[in-house]
Amino acid sequence: MEEHRPRRRWIYGVYALIALIAFSFFLSYVRTEVQKSIFISIQGSLRLRDVSDQLHRSIYKKIQKRIEDSEIVRFVFVGDIMLSRGIDFTMRKKGDYTFPFLNIASTTLSADITFGNLEGPISTRGKNQGSIYSFRANPSAVRGLLFAGFDIVSLANNHMWDWGGDALTDTIDILKQNNILTIGAGKNETEANSPVFIMKGNQRIVFFAYTNLYPQSLYATGENPGISRFNEEEIIRSIKEETKPEDIVIISLHWGDEYKTESNDFQKRLGRALIDAGVDMVIGHHPHVVEEVEQYKGGWIVYSLGNFVFDQNFSEDTSKGLLLEVTTKSGVVEKLEQKEVKMNKDFQPTL
């Protein structure tokens, strides 16, 4: 029995060596996966973003700046995002639901708050409401919004009811599960018409969102899902009741005339009335083309940001849009920079 013991010790040594090598490979794998993904914790909100090393570094810079300048808030605003139809076909063909945002994510991730208009529901449920232009995106499309760093999206647009209440409800749930806030629609009347409050350091940002392109029958009522109620008097009353002078107040409006590069008289009158009521920025979309940007009494009216991700490459105007980089400090807009984005043949926006 004694002569077999050294052999057993040798075998145990081999086992230990194999285990050590396996553990080293495991650590290497974990390190690689961590390098691919970064968890960002800002004020208790934990969020996963799959990013390249370049984006990795930009996010760390963003966090450091937030720590240094708690009173400064950096925004990125973009226009219409449609993840159905030709965009869905391209994403499935490429096998990548982040594909539309690959060329722009380093910019959208660089902001404290990134906002866009989500043109259509994200769901597998619902009933087509009859339009030949009914949009409904695959739930996997939310990966692209998360990858690009969207913090809040407006649902107050003329395509959000394309597949009815079930699809709208799914959209809210899917976005919420991925820590993306929604504004301008809800599962009930209160949710649809309530503003969204975001705290960044000591600064409170208040978002509202509406569209004048829906019949009243599709407004949320009672416990029924729907879109926010568009009524100018009620909107102005809500702004005055829900906000404070030191807040940054932003209202998203889906309005205007399709394919018109200049705002109409209704937009001008309403936009200025909202600034008079205490709004700092009016962010417009729907025309699918860029309209003018106006500074009015210390506030800003962006009449239309145009398309951001959309399969409308039939003209030069519909193949481009505006991306706004806005910096505020202590509740005041200090800088607003307009950057043109163009969509390539695969509908990817690029600066």
C-alpha positions as CSV (number, residue, x, y, z in Angstrom):
1,M,0.0,0.0,0.0
2,E,2.8,2.4,0.9
3,E,4.5,2.2,-2.6
4,H,1.3,3.7,-4.3
5,R,1.2,6.9,-2.2
6,P,3.7,9.0,-4.1
7,R,1.8,8.2,-7.4
8,R,-1.4,9.4,-5.8
9,R,0.3,12.7,-4.7
10,W,1.5,13.2,-8.2
11,I,-2.0,12.7,-9.6
12,Y,-3.3,15.2,-7.1
13,G,-0.7,17.7,-8.2
14,V,-1.8,17.3,-11.9
15,Y,-5.4,17.8,-10.8
16,A,-4.4,21.0,-9.0
17,L,-2.5,22.3,-12.0
18,I,-5.4,21.6,-14.3
19,A,-7.8,23.4,-11.9
20,L,-5.4,26.4,-11.7
21,I,-5.2,26.7,-15.5
22,A,-9.0,26.4,-15.8
23,F,-9.4,29.1,-13.2
24,S,-7.0,31.4,-15.0
25,F,-9.0,30.9,-18.2
26,F,-12.2,31.7,-16.3
27,L,-10.7,34.9,-14.9
28,S,-9.5,35.9,-18.3
29,Y,-13.0,35.4,-19.7
30,V,-14.6,37.4,-16.9
31,R,-12.2,40.2,-17.4
32,T,-12.9,40.3,-21.2
33,E,-16.7,40.3,-20.5
34,V,-16.4,43.2,-18.1
35,Q,-14.4,45.1,-20.7
36,K,-17.2,44.6,-23.1
37,S,-19.9,45.8,-20.7
38,I,-19.9,48.7,-18.2
39,F,-22.2,49.3,-15.3
40,I,-22.9,52.9,-14.7
41,S,-24.3,53.9,-11.3
42,I,-25.6,57.5,-11.2
43,Q,-27.6,58.4,-8.2
44,G,-28.5,54.8,-7.4
45,S,-29.6,54.0,-11.0
46,L,-27.7,50.9,-12.3
47,R,-27.5,50.5,-16.0
48,L,-25.8,48.1,-18.5
49,R,-24.5,49.3,-21.7
50,D,-22.6,47.2,-24.3
51,V,-19.9,49.5,-25.6
52,S,-16.6,49.5,-27.3
53,D,-13.4,50.6,-25.5
54,Q,-13.8,54.1,-27.0
55,L,-17.3,54.4,-25.6
56,H,-16.0,52.9,-22.4
57,R,-13.6,55.8,-21.9
58,S,-16.2,58.5,-22.9
59,I,-18.6,57.2,-20.3
60,Y,-15.9,57.4,-17.6
61,K,-15.2,61.0,-18.6
62,K,-18.9,61.8,-18.4
63,I,-19.1,60.4,-14.9
64,Q,-16.0,62.4,-13.9
65,K,-17.5,65.6,-15.2
66,R,-20.8,65.0,-13.4
67,I,-18.8,64.7,-10.2
68,E,-16.8,67.9,-10.9
69,D,-19.8,70.0,-12.0
70,S,-23.0,68.9,-10.2
71,E,-24.8,72.1,-11.3
72,I,-24.0,71.5,-15.0
73,V,-26.3,69.2,-17.1
74,R,-25.5,68.2,-20.6
75,F,-28.3,67.1,-22.9
76,V,-28.5,65.5,-26.3
77,F,-31.8,65.9,-28.2
78,V,-32.6,64.0,-31.4
79,G,-35.7,63.7,-33.6
80,D,-37.8,60.8,-34.9
81,I,-36.7,57.2,-34.1
82,M,-38.5,54.5,-36.0
83,L,-37.4,51.0,-35.5
84,S,-39.9,49.1,-37.6
85,R,-40.3,48.5,-41.4
86,G,-37.0,49.0,-43.3
87,I,-35.0,49.6,-40.1
88,D,-36.2,46.3,-38.7
89,F,-35.3,44.5,-41.9
90,T,-31.8,46.0,-41.8
91,M,-31.2,45.0,-38.1
92,R,-32.3,41.5,-38.8
93,K,-30.2,41.2,-41.9
94,K,-27.1,42.5,-40.0
95,G,-28.0,40.3,-37.0
96,D,-27.6,43.3,-34.7
97,Y,-30.3,45.3,-33.0
98,T,-27.8,48.0,-32.0
99,F,-26.8,48.5,-35.7
100,P,-28.7,51.8,-36.3
101,F,-26.7,53.5,-33.6
102,L,-23.2,52.3,-34.1
103,N,-21.9,55.5,-35.8
104,I,-23.5,57.9,-33.3
105,A,-23.4,56.2,-29.9
106,S,-20.3,57.9,-28.7
107,T,-22.1,61.2,-29.0
108,T,-25.4,60.2,-27.5
109,L,-23.7,58.4,-24.6
110,S,-21.7,61.6,-23.8
111,A,-24.7,63.4,-22.4
112,D,-26.2,63.4,-18.9
113,I,-29.6,63.1,-20.5
114,T,-30.3,61.8,-24.0
115,F,-33.8,62.3,-25.4
116,G,-35.6,61.3,-28.6
117,N,-39.1,60.7,-30.1
118,L,-39.9,57.0,-30.4
119,E,-42.0,56.8,-33.5
120,G,-44.2,53.7,-32.9
121,P,-44.6,51.0,-30.3
122,I,-42.3,48.1,-29.3
123,S,-44.3,45.0,-29.0
124,T,-45.4,41.6,-30.4
125,R,-49.0,42.2,-29.4
126,G,-51.9,44.3,-30.5
127,K,-54.1,44.8,-33.6
128,N,-53.2,46.9,-36.6
129,Q,-55.4,49.9,-36.5
130,G,-55.8,50.1,-40.2
131,S,-53.1,52.5,-41.5
132,I,-50.8,51.4,-44.4
133,Y,-48.1,53.1,-42.4
134,S,-48.6,51.2,-39.1
135,F,-45.3,50.8,-37.2
136,R,-44.5,48.1,-34.6
137,A,-40.9,47.3,-33.6
138,N,-39.5,44.0,-32.4
139,P,-38.9,44.1,-28.6
140,S,-35.2,43.3,-29.2
141,A,-35.0,46.8,-30.7
142,V,-34.8,48.2,-27.2
143,R,-31.1,47.0,-27.2
144,G,-30.3,49.8,-29.6
145,L,-31.9,52.5,-27.5
146,L,-30.0,51.1,-24.4
147,F,-26.7,50.9,-26.4
148,A,-27.1,54.5,-27.5
149,G,-27.7,55.7,-24.0
150,F,-31.3,57.0,-24.2
151,D,-32.6,58.1,-20.9
152,I,-36.1,59.3,-21.9
153,V,-38.2,59.0,-25.0
154,S,-41.5,60.7,-26.0
155,L,-44.4,58.5,-26.9
156,A,-46.7,61.4,-27.8
157,N,-46.8,61.0,-31.6
158,N,-49.2,59.9,-34.3
159,H,-47.8,56.3,-34.6
160,M,-47.9,55.2,-30.9
161,W,-51.4,53.8,-31.3
162,D,-50.7,52.0,-34.5
163,W,-51.3,48.6,-32.8
164,G,-53.6,49.7,-30.1
165,G,-53.5,49.7,-26.3
166,D,-51.8,46.4,-25.8
167,A,-48.8,47.4,-27.9
168,L,-48.6,50.8,-26.1
169,T,-48.7,49.1,-22.7
170,D,-45.9,46.7,-23.8
171,T,-43.8,49.6,-25.0
172,I,-44.0,51.3,-21.6
173,D,-43.2,48.1,-19.8
174,I,-40.2,47.2,-22.1
175,L,-38.7,50.6,-21.8
176,K,-39.2,50.7,-18.1
177,Q,-37.5,47.3,-17.7
178,N,-34.5,48.8,-19.4
179,N,-34.5,51.9,-17.3
180,I,-35.6,54.2,-20.1
181,L,-38.2,56.7,-19.0
182,T,-41.3,57.5,-21.1
183,I,-43.3,60.7,-21.4
184,G,-46.5,61.6,-23.3
185,A,-48.5,58.4,-23.0
186,G,-49.5,56.0,-20.2
187,K,-51.4,53.0,-19.0
188,N,-54.0,55.4,-17.5
189,E,-55.0,59.0,-17.6
190,T,-52.8,60.2,-14.7
191,E,-49.7,58.5,-16.0
192,A,-50.2,59.8,-19.6
193,N,-50.6,63.4,-18.5
194,S,-48.0,63.6,-15.7
195,P,-44.6,65.2,-16.2
196,V,-41.4,63.3,-15.6
197,F,-38.9,64.7,-13.1
198,I,-35.2,63.9,-13.3
199,M,-32.7,64.9,-10.7
200,K,-29.1,65.5,-11.8
201,G,-27.0,66.7,-8.9
202,N,-28.9,69.6,-7.4
203,Q,-30.7,70.4,-10.6
204,R,-34.3,69.2,-11.3
205,I,-35.4,68.7,-15.0
206,V,-39.1,68.5,-15.8
207,F,-40.3,66.9,-19.1
208,F,-43.7,67.2,-20.7
209,A,-44.8,65.7,-24.1
210,Y,-47.9,66.2,-26.3
211,T,-49.1,65.9,-29.9
212,N,-51.9,67.7,-31.6
213,L,-52.2,65.0,-34.3
214,Y,-54.5,62.6,-32.5
215,P,-58.3,62.6,-32.1
216,Q,-59.6,62.9,-28.5
217,S,-60.8,59.4,-28.6
218,L,-57.2,58.1,-28.3
219,Y,-56.4,60.2,-25.2
220,A,-55.9,58.1,-22.1
221,T,-59.0,58.2,-19.9
222,G,-59.6,56.8,-16.4
223,E,-57.7,53.5,-16.2
224,N,-57.5,53.1,-20.0
225,P,-54.2,53.5,-21.8
226,G,-53.6,56.3,-24.3
227,I,-51.8,59.4,-25.3
228,S,-51.5,62.6,-23.3
229,R,-54.4,65.1,-23.7
230,F,-53.6,68.1,-25.9
231,N,-55.3,71.1,-24.6
232,E,-53.3,74.4,-24.6
233,E,-54.9,75.9,-21.5
234,E,-54.4,72.7,-19.5
235,I,-50.8,72.3,-20.7
236,I,-50.0,75.9,-19.6
237,R,-51.7,75.3,-16.3
238,S,-49.7,72.1,-15.7
239,I,-46.5,73.9,-16.5
240,K,-47.2,76.6,-13.9
241,E,-48.5,74.2,-11.3
242,E,-45.8,71.4,-11.6
243,T,-42.6,73.5,-12.1
244,K,-40.5,75.9,-10.1
245,P,-38.5,78.9,-11.4
246,E,-35.2,77.1,-10.8
247,D,-36.3,74.0,-12.8
248,I,-35.1,73.2,-16.3
249,V,-38.5,72.8,-18.1
250,I,-38.6,70.9,-21.4
251,I,-41.7,70.2,-23.5
252,S,-41.7,67.8,-26.5
253,L,-44.2,68.5,-29.2
254,H,-45.1,66.3,-32.1
255,W,-46.6,68.9,-34.4
256,G,-46.2,70.8,-37.7
257,D,-46.6,69.9,-41.4
258,E,-44.8,67.0,-42.9
259,Y,-41.9,67.7,-45.2
260,K,-42.2,71.5,-44.6
261,T,-38.8,73.1,-43.8
262,E,-40.4,76.1,-42.1
263,S,-42.7,76.1,-39.1
264,N,-46.3,77.2,-39.5
265,D,-48.1,80.0,-37.7
266,F,-49.7,77.7,-35.1
267,Q,-46.2,76.3,-34.1
268,K,-44.8,79.8,-33.7
269,R,-47.7,81.0,-31.6
270,L,-47.8,78.0,-29.3
271,G,-44.1,77.7,-29.0
272,R,-43.8,81.3,-27.8
273,A,-46.8,81.0,-25.5
274,L,-45.0,78.0,-23.8
275,I,-41.8,79.9,-23.3
276,D,-43.9,82.7,-21.8
277,A,-45.4,80.1,-19.4
278,G,-42.0,79.1,-18.1
279,V,-40.6,76.5,-20.5
280,D,-36.9,76.6,-21.2
281,M,-36.8,74.4,-24.3
282,V,-39.5,73.4,-26.8
283,I,-38.4,70.3,-28.7
284,G,-40.3,69.7,-31.9
285,H,-40.6,66.8,-34.3
286,H,-42.9,65.1,-36.9
287,P,-42.3,67.0,-40.2
288,H,-39.4,64.4,-41.0
289,V,-37.3,67.4,-42.1
290,V,-35.4,70.1,-40.2
291,E,-37.1,73.4,-39.4
292,E,-35.7,76.5,-37.8
293,V,-34.4,77.0,-34.3
294,E,-35.5,80.2,-32.6
295,Q,-34.3,81.9,-29.4
296,Y,-37.2,83.7,-27.8
297,K,-37.1,85.6,-24.4
298,G,-34.3,83.5,-23.1
299,G,-35.9,80.2,-24.1
300,W,-35.4,78.1,-27.2
301,I,-37.9,76.7,-29.7
302,V,-36.7,73.9,-31.9
303,Y,-39.5,73.6,-34.4
304,S,-38.4,70.3,-35.9
305,L,-35.3,68.1,-35.4
306,G,-36.2,66.0,-38.4
307,N,-35.4,62.3,-38.7
308,F,-32.8,60.6,-36.6
309,V,-33.4,56.9,-37.4
310,F,-35.9,56.5,-40.2
311,D,-36.2,54.6,-43.5
312,Q,-36.9,57.7,-45.5
313,N,-34.0,58.1,-47.9
314,F,-36.1,59.3,-50.8
315,S,-34.9,62.9,-50.5
316,E,-31.9,64.8,-49.1
317,D,-34.1,66.6,-46.5
318,T,-35.6,63.4,-45.1
319,S,-32.1,61.7,-44.9
320,K,-30.8,64.2,-42.4
321,G,-31.7,65.8,-39.1
322,L,-30.5,67.9,-36.2
323,L,-28.7,66.7,-33.1
324,L,-28.7,69.3,-30.3
325,E,-26.0,69.4,-27.6
326,V,-27.3,71.6,-24.8
327,T,-25.5,72.7,-21.7
328,T,-27.3,74.2,-18.7
329,K,-26.0,75.5,-15.5
330,S,-28.0,76.3,-12.4
331,G,-31.3,76.1,-14.4
332,V,-30.1,78.4,-17.3
333,V,-29.4,77.3,-20.9
334,E,-25.7,78.3,-21.4
335,K,-25.0,76.7,-24.7
336,L,-27.1,75.2,-27.5
337,E,-25.1,73.6,-30.4
338,Q,-26.7,72.3,-33.5
339,K,-25.1,69.4,-35.3
340,E,-26.3,67.9,-38.6
341,V,-26.7,64.2,-38.8
342,K,-27.0,62.3,-42.1
343,M,-28.3,58.8,-42.6
344,N,-26.3,56.5,-44.8
345,K,-27.8,53.9,-47.1
346,D,-28.3,51.6,-44.1
347,F,-30.2,54.4,-42.3
348,Q,-27.5,54.9,-39.7
349,P,-27.2,58.5,-38.5
350,T,-23.7,59.9,-38.6
351,L,-22.4,63.3,-37.6
